[in-house]
Amino acid sequence: MGRSKVRALTQSDPPPSREPLENSGSLSSATEGGFVDRSAEIQSFHRMLNLQDGPRAWVLSAGPLLGKSTLLQHLASLPEYRCRLIDLRDPYYNRPDDDDPAVTLLELLAGQIEAWTGRPFKHYRKCRRKNSKPQKPPKVNVRSRALALFGGRIEHSAPRVTVDNREFLFQAKRLRREALTEAFGSDLKELELPRTCVLFDNLERISRFDGPTTGEVRDPSPGQWGGFRLHGHWLTTELVRHLLSISGMTVVFAGQKGVQLPGDIDVRHHELPPWESKDTSRYLASRGLPREDRENVAKASAGIPGWAAALTDLLLTSPRPLSRDELEESTPENIWTNLLDTHVPVLLRIAIHAASIPRTVENHELFRALLKAAAESEEGEEVSDAELARTAAAVRALSFAQPTLSADGTPGTGFRVHDMIRGSVLRHLRPQPAWAALHRAAVRYYARTGSFEEETYHRFALGDFSCAEAWREQLDFAYCNGRLDAAMWLTDAVLAPEQRGELRRRNPGLLQTGYQYAADVARIQGRIDDAERYGRNAQAMARLHADPRGLGISLLEQATRTMRHGRLTEAGGLLEDADEALERANDTQGKVILLRRQGEVSLARGDLKAAGAAFEECRRLADGGLGLAYALHGLGALALTSGDLSAAARWLSAARRMFEDSGNLYGRCLGERVQGELAGLRGEYHRADRCLNNALAMYPGTDVLGQAETLRAHAELHLRYEEWAAARHKCEQALSRYRHKGLPLGIADTLRLRACLDLADGRPQEAVLHLDECRDVYTDVGSELGLARTRVVQGRTALAAGQPEEARRLLAEAHDQVVAMGAARDGCLALRWWAAAERQVGRAPEALRLLKQALRSPALIGTPVEHATVICDSVEILVERGGQAAQPVPGMLSNAWHAFEQARFQPGQERVNRLRLHT
């Protein structure tokens, strides 16, 4: 079949008339001239664009082939409004000349709004020029840094490697995107665009615009926005806010799944229903389908507009009606492919097969190569441009051929076959010889044009795994360089639905690697549901194929997610399973990360001895790089809990230097934050405040956990210095983030601080409520240390409520528990309030003994505020007793004054002055 047969498609075997095929796109009725059964949606759209008040955002969700894209295309074409339709799955947004698809989207919107208004986006254009040069990361030489970063995924590494700093790129891209979005928003505020709309189609592809580079709302209202799955979506949290800042602007989202917009945006959610039978009949009549076919098509399509349109397209090309016997297959997909073989002229069928092989028919050159392969004419004459254009037009006229964008955002020469139709065609083609011929033609085309991701996809479809190692190398490179969008395109090569089944049979290791990378990327982006799903698949495959290393890595990832969500007992069990798997695989680098996680879980549970053993073993096995830095950090955090500030300073300073040398952004944020906590304990208020502010500014927008931990540490600093309003504000911010993430340990730790603030405000009843929630959380997650710390605050609450005996009991129990765990600093705190309870019941000697015990504890050394506060408590008892007992008071007050002065703690100095007046 050469040139003459392709010509036959466009001459002797013409496609159905252009008019009915175009009507299939708008689903119009011949009598009413509007959408069939879509009048409610159109009326809602009109109301939103015309009303001053009410919802200005619309989320339209429905399953495949229910007409979402068709409806959006119709809305975008309404002449009375200015509308821009954005197809989020279009490869135009992932062009190689820009490394951030969100910037490409901004560019398109800016150009469109400039055209609408005739006014330049001066702030945006200036910022775009400033950011036009690609960011180049610094080179960092660190021993086995890649191994430490990627959990042992890279099997062989030189002793010293030079790698691009992915954290630098994450941060640079985030700042660039934020700056451009802010400049874009500044221009929008100067405009008035009445009755204007931006419509986003294929919402399920929104992850392409997500990731650690995204900006987010700086001050979200507590409990109001997003939800965890949506955290970090630049488009739905930042860009939509700027678009809706224009009076008269409306935003519409459409996809198979809904999306939760920020809580301060008034949004309407709508599920698009299937057609009723009368609507299907009206549509089929409007298409001119023969009467004998209408009933059969209505039954086969089951009210799904896309199936009705596709079946109609095919039957309008058929010389005979549809028989009832041809409806015996149980699914619309099988009915459709059977009709493709039996009703559609052979050359149009060949063109549909050719168009279904690539995920997108990018241009006529690719389509020409595929047509040759489908027609088995590789040695024949070339198809002329005119014939090729007519053939492409015949396919593009079908309702299931969706146009792609050109560079200016208008429909281009490319198109794609709808995913549901394409999947049906691919299942139909797989056992046929045309399958291999078409994919080989696609491989040759993409190898020539340099599209590695697409070439890989078609090679894998052929069962050609010769490029598997290059695919892994490309993934590692994309991951190292912060190119999560590129990593997602690469994982698509194996995770595409039409690929998975065959790969599971022929190369399960490749599919398992794809799942593991997809889980990593989703976790970084904050898409935890997706990360859990991909991780479970990777884990199941590793078990099935007895891959201990893959199983260990997937279990380690699952344990990390489980630990961060507070399920410590479950995380401990997963880590034990991961340990066993990594031992069988003899994976030392995986073992380093596992020991670190085991130390973190033990520390959170209060088993300081086990935590110390895990961190020490981690330090011994780590061969430098981030593995060693995190081990040293763990030892420093353990020393902070136990109250050994000198050891904590030593370990944490060493870890911080290694984080700085590595250039790892997350490590640097962690090091800066913990330095702030350490400085706060040592009475270096201004340094602590500076470090914590720096850490908060450095954390990427999607790292809500890091931000929340920093805010909570800042709240503790303000609480220590009796800055109640600032402490309360930081607590609220931290608690909001923890709740959005669903992180129970963080929630409980912050509520414990809130209870302390309630006591400072004289509201013990509210403190009780917060502590009850704390106790429940710590019990659920298995944190004995958290329970003991809660008991300390419960004792303080009982004391404030006038129940000193109950306070004595609670504080004595809490003291014994924290001391048994090795948390000496918490033990000193318990002793101080235990002494207050003894004093209140008239046991001053016992109170004084407890305070002296606290003063002798090494845990108070180097903590001037806590140390001087205990001295002042002791002085008050000595002054009350008077006589000989009060002799050391002047010297003690002098020591307390100097300690408070060193820490610049004004309330403490005022307390010393009051005590001096009494003496």
Secondary structure as UniProt FT lines:
FT   HELIX           3..10
FT   TURN            11..12
FT   HELIX           18..26
FT   TURN            30..32
FT   TURN            36..37
FT   HELIX           39..50
FT   STRAND          57..61
FT   TURN            64..65
FT   HELIX           68..77
FT   TURN            79..80
FT   STRAND          82..87
FT   TURN            88..89
FT   HELIX           91..94
FT   TURN            96..97
FT   HELIX           101..117
FT   HELIX           122..130
FT   STRAND          139..142
FT   TURN            143..144
FT   HELIX           145..149
FT   TURN            150..152
FT   STRAND          161..164
FT   HELIX           166..189
FT   STRAND          196..201
FT   HELIX           203..209
FT   TURN            212..213
FT   TURN            222..224
FT   HELIX           228..230
FT   TURN            231..232
FT   HELIX           235..239
FT   HELIX           240..244
FT   TURN            247..248
FT   STRAND          249..255
FT   TURN            263..264
FT   STRAND          267..271
FT   HELIX           277..286
FT   TURN            287..288
FT   HELIX           291..301
FT   TURN            302..303
FT   HELIX           305..315
FT   TURN            316..317
FT   HELIX           324..327
FT   HELIX           332..342
FT   HELIX           346..356
FT   HELIX           364..374
FT   TURN            375..376
FT   TURN            378..379
FT   HELIX           385..396
FT   TURN            399..400
FT   STRAND          401..405
FT   TURN            407..408
FT   STRAND          411..417
FT   HELIX           419..429
FT   TURN            430..431
FT   HELIX           433..449
FT   HELIX           452..462
FT   TURN            466..467
FT   HELIX           468..480
FT   TURN            481..482
FT   HELIX           484..495
FT   HELIX           497..506
FT   HELIX           508..525
FT   HELIX           528..544
FT   TURN            545..546
FT   HELIX           548..564
FT   TURN            565..566
FT   HELIX           568..585
FT   HELIX           588..605
FT   HELIX           608..621
FT   HELIX           625..642
FT   HELIX           645..662
FT   HELIX           665..681
FT   TURN            682..683
FT   HELIX           685..698
FT   TURN            701..702
FT   HELIX           704..720
FT   TURN            721..722
FT   HELIX           724..741
FT   HELIX           744..760
FT   TURN            761..762
FT   HELIX           764..781
FT   HELIX           784..800
FT   TURN            801..802
FT   HELIX           804..821
FT   HELIX           824..840
FT   TURN            841..842
FT   HELIX           844..856
FT   HELIX           858..860
FT   TURN            861..862
FT   HELIX           864..881
FT   HELIX           883..886
FT   TURN            887..888
FT   HELIX           889..903
FT   HELIX           906..918
//
